[in-house]
């Protein structure tokens, strides 16, 4: 969170207003990280990049 908590709350409040929500839903795009499965649903596909796994705090 880059701003203070009140700025965050104001941003969330704007994003959850019905007119903002309707605008955002019109611009939803499919992700290339998933492909349709023949039996329905979606399946993750290989995607370029890497994953960094760190040990838990106690290790």
C-alpha positions as CSV (number, residue, x, y, z in Angstrom):
1,X,0.0,0.0,0.0
2,X,1.7,3.2,-1.2
3,X,-0.8,5.7,0.4
4,X,-2.4,6.1,3.8
5,X,-5.3,3.9,4.9
6,X,-7.9,6.6,4.2
7,X,-6.7,7.0,0.6
8,X,-7.0,3.2,0.2
9,X,-10.5,3.2,1.5
10,X,-11.5,6.0,-0.8
11,X,-10.1,4.1,-3.8
12,X,-11.9,0.9,-2.8
13,X,-15.2,2.8,-2.3
14,X,-14.9,4.3,-5.8
15,X,-14.1,0.9,-7.3
16,X,-17.2,-0.8,-5.8
17,X,-19.8,1.8,-7.0
18,X,-22.2,0.2,-9.4
19,X,-21.3,2.5,-12.4
20,X,-17.6,1.8,-11.9
21,X,-18.2,-1.9,-11.6
22,X,-20.3,-2.0,-14.9
23,X,-17.5,-0.1,-16.7
24,X,-14.8,-2.5,-15.4
25,X,-16.9,-5.6,-16.3
26,X,-17.1,-4.4,-19.9
27,X,-13.3,-4.4,-20.2
28,X,-12.5,-7.8,-18.7
29,X,-10.1,-9.8,-20.9
30,X,-9.3,-13.5,-21.0
31,X,-5.9,-14.4,-19.6
32,X,-3.4,-16.3,-21.8
33,X,-2.3,-18.1,-18.7
34,X,-5.3,-20.5,-18.9
35,X,-6.9,-22.4,-21.7
36,X,-10.4,-24.0,-21.9
37,X,-10.6,-27.7,-21.1
38,X,-12.8,-30.0,-23.2
39,X,-14.9,-31.1,-20.3
40,X,-15.4,-27.5,-19.2
41,X,-13.5,-25.2,-16.9
42,X,-9.9,-23.9,-17.4
43,X,-6.4,-25.4,-17.2
44,X,-3.2,-23.5,-16.4
45,X,-0.7,-23.5,-19.2
46,X,3.1,-23.0,-19.1
47,X,3.9,-19.2,-18.9
48,X,7.3,-17.6,-19.2
49,X,8.9,-16.3,-16.1
50,X,10.0,-17.7,-12.8
51,X,8.7,-18.4,-9.3
52,X,10.7,-17.5,-6.2
53,X,10.0,-19.7,-3.3
54,X,11.4,-18.6,0.1
55,X,11.5,-20.7,3.2
56,X,9.1,-20.0,6.0
57,X,10.2,-17.6,8.8
58,X,11.0,-20.4,11.2
59,X,13.4,-22.3,8.9
